[in-house]
Amino acid sequence: MRAIKVAAFVAAAASAAGGAQARDLTIAGWGGNYQDAQRSAYFEPFAEAAGLSFVETTYLGGLAEIKAMVETGNVTWDFLIMGGAELQLACDEGLLEELDWEAIGQDGLLPGAATPCGVGNVVIGNGYAYNTEAFPEPPQDWADFFDPEKFPGKRGARNTPNMNLEFALMADGVPPDQVYEVLSTPEGVDRAFAQWDRIKPLLQFWESGAQPVEWLASNNVAMSTAYNGRIVMAKREGKPLEFVWKNHLVNMDGWAMVKGSPFKDHLTAFFKVVNDPENQAKFSSLMPYGPANAAAAEFLTPEILADLPAGDNIAEAAFYSDEFWIDHLDELNERWSRWSTQ
Amino acid sequence: MSAATRKPGGGRLVALILLTVPLAVYAFLYLMPIGSVLSLSLDNGALGESLSHIRAADPADRDAQAAALIADMQAMEPGRQAEVARELNQEMSGFRTLFLKTARASDGIEPTLAGLVVADPRWGEEKYWQVIRQNAAPITWRHYQRATGLVVDDDGRITAGGDDIYLQIMGRTLVIAVQVTLVTLLISYPLAYAVANAPRRLAAFVLVAVLLSFWTSILVRTTAWVILLQTAGLVNTFLIWTGLVDEPVQLIFNRFGAIVAMTHVLLPFAIIPMMNVMRTIPKSQVDASRSLGAGPVESFLRVYFPQTLRGVGVGGGTVFILALGFYITPALTGGPKDQMLSFYIADFVKRALNWGMASALSVLLLAMVLALVALFGLVRWLSARQGGRA
């Protein structure tokens, strides 16, 4: 019933717009510098080789849009970049096209990057950053982030349990490779929340990745969790910010195609373009996130590599578990929002 | 003489009906989504149908239930299995993995409880079966139970044993709406008075200023407040420059910021109806009251103010109802303790993909508004009756 109503609405909108048949290839990304870099590294070379024109749109996470498109049969997006957990959920529920890995080939891809419906493409460092003018002695690790006496001042954080609980456990001394083992137990969850309790009065929650950069640069907060790419870009613009690499959490965003896309013939060609090490190196030189193809490192200068979640920077990193959060997000999200709103 | 007077009855009736067509279309377009939200909050049809063997199986016979579960799993497409698994996981963490793993191996599992326990020992735990049985029903109250924190125990009694987080948030939504309404009325009353009574030029200027902000996008106005009120923003810089404070004051991402921004957005909705009412009050009335010996305060309180109450009621009511449903402004200017119910509804739709829960919360919000409207109506009726007797 719901599907029919949405379909009727979409059909009316489409006929008003002059028919959806002859539309351009549509690529959905996370916007900002991130999407700008993807445009020059992937979209433009791909569109040129395929002889297509393309338009872009913004995807803000969640499965709602994709599910509505697939259920109503009115697919208006073709390629999109998603978080790993959502990519897997969408794939399992049949919302994404399956990939032919024999045709695409997976030379050089990091382990776990190639999945039935998508490919991990962008390696993101999730840590925290501080304003270098705020502290004479810079903070070193997560214990410092959660220590309000040693490092006073407001803290920026994202208002979600995922990643935040991992950070808290590492602050409490859990080694990076045991974080999910501890977090699977009720005691482990309590330990993580106990850390957040220590800095609860100092918290200011951000929604978009650009906010921590603005807040840190204007001394709105003393420290904030952040994506490495945003902080490095701000540093390059001369802002006095520094990213703490120790025990940061690495996750991967990946490309996928919405099921039923009229551009399915271009699936393999697009995935070849995004997996290409030279294209990935171009992306990483424009936007300081890591390549998912190890061979891309050859094409990058040491200065650029020093800013990426790769090499020495990930020596002490933890690796984000999509599986854990697929199972536990509902439950922990409820506990987190209860905690954060009270 | 005109046609209407020569031919009364039929023609006019048709014209009247034609005139109400837009209203009927509007009412339909308005009621249809409400109906679908209501049904979404109770409907468990999709999930229930996928578990139809379970629904038919004898709840006391464990092996029959195990066989029914496996039959249900085998009847589902792989995509459907994942969807069912995700919905069950909303009820209990870890259910997704358990369900998918079992469903994908279901062809090789012996259709008894023992067979399932061999496949995964968790099937030996009663809690998973409880969730499965609850979700096999075509209609569910589970979203309302979760939204209100009321739990139905084994004997069918309703107890307040659950988590009442959403009731607390609803209470907070109400409190914020009241706070915003009061502040808005306090600011807009004198403004409306000024527009209604000032010399024409000044009145026009104030009115244009009000309308200009009315025509500006809510998002722009909200963001402007973020820039003004932030730690290193204009207001704080000014306060420090004047020496009133030594350190920046926290003016945003808390209740203060949320109320300031919401009040600003809602001011025109209060000013315009009040101004219209005040314009109809003849100035001579206050003059008469003064000439009969009443002081300025008494004239205002006994002659002028009671006549403006209708405008205050319309303005205040509009602001209150609009404030109840606010989403983006408190999301951008409030802290986590200032988020209103709409924020959680949006979160359930977009992030958790739990439309049942989002619908249940929407229905509760609507019920709250209807209850308040009914309460206002009752108060008015009672006071009118008392007024009649006096």
Interface residues (C-beta under 8 A of the other chain):
Chain A: M1 R2 K5 L60 G61 G62 L63 A64 K67 L89 D92 E93 G94 L95 N159 L203 Q204 F205 E207 S218 N219 N220 E323 I326 D327 H328 L329 D330 E331 L332 N333 E334 S337 R338 S340 T341 Q342
Chain B: S36 S39 L40 E77 P78 G79 Q81 A82 E83 A85 R86 N89 Q90 M92 S93 G94 R96 T97 L100 D163 I165 Q168 I169 Q230 T231 A232 F253 A331 G335 P336 K337 Q339 Y344 D347 V349 K350 R351 A352 L353 N354
